[in-house]
């Protein structure tokens, strides 16, 4: 048996068909993606009281072979979304020890940034996710398109960050 440890939120797909073989959502979950073959028999199986060191063996049968794709989808408690330069990375940096790239130009964040916000109790904390900027038409493939939407799927709560100094904050929210 070969055991591959993966973090929660991992999706396993068949590489050729892209059919989902399984999803591991919780810590400690297991997924069998390929059955092993029947093992052969070695010397110990043929040992008798008169033949104490047999030189006989039976070959086993090969196991199943598959090419797989493993995809990690972030699991966060709170996802920050909004238009580019709305202050999502700044909010993440202020609420956690994360140090995302912060700059005064659009699309500074091209991959999600994670941070943990301590909420008082030892070991308790909220996982925060700074999601790349939302633009109109993302569902149709504009900007990061499906790559952006993939990160939104696993957030338990979405917090829409709106820049109050924007020319039209209501329009920014309605995107």
C-alpha positions in Angstrom: 0.0 0.0 0.0 1.1 3.5 -0.8 -0.4 6.3 1.4 -0.1 9.9 0.2 -1.0 12.5 2.8 -2.8 15.5 1.5 -4.5 18.5 3.3 -8.2 18.9 3.7 -9.9 20.4 0.7 -8.1 18.2 -1.8 -10.0 16.9 -4.9 -8.6 13.9 -6.8 -9.6 13.5 -10.5 -8.9 10.9 -13.2 -6.4 12.7 -15.5 -7.8 11.4 -18.7 -11.6 11.8 -18.1 -11.4 14.6 -15.5 -14.1 12.6 -13.5 -13.8 13.3 -9.8 -12.5 10.2 -8.0 -13.0 11.7 -4.6 -12.7 14.6 -2.3 -11.0 14.8 1.1 -12.8 17.5 3.2 -11.8 16.6 6.7 -8.5 15.8 8.5 -7.8 12.1 8.7 -10.2 11.1 5.8 -8.9 8.4 3.5 -9.6 7.7 -0.2 -8.7 4.6 -2.2 -8.1 5.6 -5.8 -6.5 2.4 -7.1 -6.8 -1.2 -5.7 -3.7 -3.2 -5.3 -3.3 -6.6 -6.9 -3.3 -10.0 -5.1 0.0 -10.6 -3.5 2.1 -13.6 -4.4 3.1 -16.4 -2.0 6.7 -16.7 -0.9 8.8 -19.3 0.9 6.9 -19.1 4.1 3.7 -20.3 2.4 5.4 -23.4 1.1 7.3 -24.3 4.3 6.6 -27.7 5.8 8.2 -29.8 8.5 10.1 -31.7 5.9 10.9 -28.8 3.6 12.1 -26.1 6.0 13.7 -23.9 3.3 11.7 -24.2 0.1 12.8 -22.3 -3.0 9.3 -22.0 -4.4 7.3 -18.9 -5.1 4.1 -17.8 -6.8 4.0 -14.4 -8.5 1.2 -12.0 -7.5 -1.1 -10.1 -9.8 -0.5 -6.5 -10.7 -2.6 -3.8 -9.2 -4.7 -1.1 -10.9 -2.8 1.8 -12.5 -4.2 5.3 -12.9 -3.0 8.8 -13.8 -4.5 11.2 -11.3 -4.8 15.0 -10.9 -4.7 16.4 -7.4 -6.1 19.8 -6.8 -6.1 21.7 -3.5 -9.0 24.1 -2.9 -8.5 26.4 0.0 -10.8 26.0 2.9 -11.2 29.4 4.7 -13.7 30.7 7.2 -13.9 34.2 5.7 -13.1 35.2 2.2 -12.5 38.8 1.3 -13.8 39.8 -2.1 -14.2 43.0 -4.0 -12.9 45.0 -6.9 -9.2 45.4 -7.3 -7.6 47.9 -4.9 -10.6 47.8 -2.5 -8.3 47.1 0.5 -8.7 43.4 0.8 -5.0 42.7 1.3 -4.7 45.7 3.7 -7.6 44.2 5.8 -5.9 40.8 5.8 -2.6 42.3 7.0 -4.4 44.3 9.7 -6.4 41.3 11.0 -3.7 38.7 10.9 0.1 38.2 10.9 0.0 37.6 7.1 2.1 39.9 4.9 0.5 40.0 1.5 1.8 42.2 -1.3 0.2 45.6 -1.0 0.6 48.1 -3.8 -1.3 51.0 -5.4 -2.1 49.3 -8.6 -4.8 46.8 -9.7 -4.4 43.0 -9.5 -1.5 43.1 -6.9 -3.1 39.8 -5.6 -3.0 37.1 -8.3 -3.2 34.2 -5.9 -5.1 33.9 -2.6 -3.3 34.9 0.6 -4.2 33.2 3.8 -4.0 34.5 7.4 -5.2 33.4 10.8 -7.0 35.9 13.0 -6.7 35.0 16.7 -10.1 35.2 18.5 -9.0 34.9 22.1 -9.1 31.2 23.0 -5.9 29.2 22.7 -5.8 27.4 19.4 -9.0 29.1 18.1 -8.8 31.4 15.1 -10.5 32.3 11.9 -8.8 31.5 8.6 -9.0 34.5 6.4 -8.5 34.5 2.7 -7.7 37.5 0.5 -9.2 36.6 -2.9 -7.9 38.3 -6.1 -9.9 41.2 -7.4 -13.4 40.7 -8.7 -14.2 42.2 -12.1 -17.3 42.3 -14.2 -17.7 39.2 -16.3 -15.5 36.9 -14.1 -18.1 34.1 -14.4 -17.7 34.3 -18.2 -14.0 34.1 -18.1 -12.9 37.7 -17.8 -9.8 38.4 -15.7 -8.9 35.3 -13.7 -12.3 33.9 -14.5 -12.9 30.3 -13.3 -9.6 30.4 -11.4 -11.0 33.3 -9.3 -14.3 31.5 -8.7 -12.6 28.3 -7.6 -11.2 30.1 -4.6 -14.6 31.5 -3.6 -16.3 28.1 -3.5 -14.8 26.9 -0.3 -15.2 30.0 1.9 -17.8 29.6 4.6 -18.5 33.4 4.7 -17.8 36.0 2.0 -17.1 39.5 3.1 -17.5 42.0 0.3 -14.9 44.8 0.8 -15.9 48.2 -0.7 -13.6 51.2 -1.0 -15.5 54.1 0.5 -13.3 56.6 -1.4 -14.2 55.1 -4.8 -16.0 57.3 -7.3 -19.1 54.9 -7.1 -19.0 52.5 -4.2 -22.5 51.2 -5.0 -21.4 50.2 -8.5 -18.3 48.5 -7.0 -20.5 46.5 -4.8 -23.0 45.5 -7.6 -20.3 44.0 -9.8 
